[in-house]
Amino acid sequence: MYSQHMEQVSKHALSSPDNLANTALMVVLSIRQKWSLVGKQLQDVKVNGSESIYLFSHKKACYEYLQANKAQLYSDTLKHIDDSEQLLAIWLKVPMLGLVKAGFVVQLATGQVGCIDSHNIKLYGVPQSTLTFNKKLKAPSVAKKIKGYIKACEMVGGSLSLWTKWCELMATKYPNDFTSGQHVSMLHIQYLKG
């Protein structure tokens, strides 16, 4: 599940600035939303742009930032493709992306880091303080938070474990929406290519 779908997602995300921006947008749309709804939301944004009803509150500002900065984000991501700390630092500059969701973008684009979301916090018992991030922190504090988050992801099994267990958990928790963890996993690439 992970190797097949992650490879497809990463290849898609890294194939162009637009695809990487849409991958990050999928992450933003997933904030406080059921995963089963994200594909529809992503398609609506592709059609309606910044006028999409799903770009409410700060999501619209994030979408506009991604559109305005996608070439630079793409270039920076490719430049630091093997450096998870630098990648996380790049994506933390995006409005609305804290450690968890920036980690999700890095995971989707490169297979590194991961997403310790609210479901995974309970599953793994990761302290909330490891996940919190203030965009006003000074550089040394940002670096420390990044290292702590990456270490937490590694301690719970890394990107592969986080992906697999989360997909299986979603399938178990929402059996009316998903047929299996494999189905949840496959939707990542299906939503992006939609």
N, C-alpha and C positions, 0 to 999 in steps of 0.2 A: 504494500500500500504506500508506504512512505517513499521508498526508492523510486517507484514508478511515477507517482503523482508529483513528488517534490522536484524530480528531474524535469518534468514537463513544465511545472510552474516556473522554476528558475530559468529554464531556456526561454520561455515566453517573456518573462519579466525583463530579462537582460537583452532581449532582441532589439529594443528601441526605447528612446526616452518616453514615448507615449505609453508603451506597455508597462514600463516601470512605474510611471505616474498612476496608471490605472490599477496596478497591483497595490500601491500605497493607498489609493482611494478605496479599494475593497476593504483594506484594513480599517480605514477611518469609518467607513459605513458600518462595519461590524461592531463599533463601540456601542454598548448597551442595546444591542439588537440580537434577535435570534438568528443563528447562522442560516436557517432555511429561508430567511427574507432578504439576505444580502444580495443574491444574484439579481432579483427583481429590481432592487434599489440601484445596483450598478448599471443595469440596462437603462433605467430611467435617466440616470445622470448622463450616460452616453448620448441619449436622445435630446435631453433638455438642458444639458450643461449646468451652468450656475443657477438656472431657474428651476431645477429639480426640487420637488417637494421634500426629498430626502436630505437635502443640504440645508438643514435647519441649524440654527444657533451657530456654533463655531465651525461646524462642518463645511459651511460655505466658504469661510475664510481659508480653511485648510485646502479645499479644492482649488481655490484661486491661487494660493501659494504654490501648490503642486504644478498647476498649469504654467505659472510664470517662471518657475525654477526647474522644470523637468530636465532641461538639457544639462544644467549644472549638477543636479542630483545624480543623473545618469553617469556623467563623466566622473564625478567623485566616487561613485559606487564602483565603477570599473577600475579606477585607479587604486582603490583600497580593497579589492575583491577578496583578498586572503587575510585581512586584518579585521577581526570581529570588533575590536574596540573602536577603531576608526569608523567602521561602518555604523556602529551604534551612535557614535558622536554625530555623524552626518545626518542621520535620520531623526535624532533628538532635536535638531534645529527646526523641524517641520512643526507648525502649529498643531496642537491637539495630540501630538505623539509624545508620550512619556516612555519610560523604559520598556513597559510591557508591549505596547503597540509598535514602537520602533523596533523592538526585538522581533516582533512578528513580521515586519517588513523585511528585515535582514534575513530571517528564516526563509521567507518565501523567495527572496531574490537569490540567496546564496546557500541555503541549507545550514547556516550557522545560527547560533544563539537560540532563539525560541520565544514562545509567548506563555508566560506564567500568568494567565488571566484569572478571573475570580473563581472559575471552576477548579483550576489547577492549584490555587492557593489552598483550598480545602483539601484537595487530594494529597498534596505534598507537605502541607504544613509550613510553607515558606512564610517567614515573618513579613507583615505588611510593610515594615520600614525598609525592607530590601527593594521593594517595588515602587516606593514613592519617589517622585522626582520634581524638583522645583526648577523651572526654566531660568530663574534668576541666580542660580548657583555660580560661583566663580570656577574657573577652569580646573583647579586641583580637586575641588569637591565633585565636579562633574566626572572627572576621571575615576575617582574613588567609587562613585555610584555605579558607573559603567562596569568597572572590574567586579564589584559586588554582585551585580545582576548577572553577568556572564558566569561567575562562579556558581551562583544559585542554579542557573540553567544546567550547568555541567553536573552539579551535585544530584540533580533529579534525573539524570540520564541523558541530557543534551537534547538537541533538536529532534532526533529520531524518536526518543521516548516521549517527549512532550507532544509531538504530532500524533503519534499512534494512540496514546492513552486518551488524548483529548477527543479524537475522532470516535473512538470506541465509547467514551463517556457520553458524547452527544447522541450517538445512536441509541444508547440505553436510556438516556434521559428523555429523548423525544422520539419514541418509536413510531408516532404518526407522521413524522417528517422525514425520517431516514430509515432505510432498510438494514443498514449495517455501518460499521466504521469505515469500510471500504467506500461506501456510498458518500459518507461525509467527506472523506479524503478526496474523492474524485470531483466533488463539487467545487473545490478550489480552482482547478483548471477549467472546469466547465463554465463557472461564473466569469472567469477572465476572458475566455474565448467567445462567450455568449454572443 
